Amino acid sequence: MPLILAPVGQEVRIVKIVADEKTRKHLANLGLLADGTVTVLSSSGGSVVCMVKDGRLALDKNVAAHIFVA
């Protein structure tokens, strides 16, 4: 399922990121990697705020739609 549909408050594992190389590299620099975990803190208006490692990260709905989690 895309990250925008992930349940709030639950830790999920990133299965794959479907984006161009530049976007994948940028997300990797932010700590979003395949097999990594994130916790969705808020999902409103399409934007997603998630906890990645020890920091919070806000993602646009278009970017979050390309991150698939399980």
Secondary structure, 3 states (H helix, E strand, C coil): CEHHHCCCCCEEEEEEECCCHHHHHHHHHCCCCCCCEEEEEEEECCEEEEEECCEEEEECHHHHCCEEEC
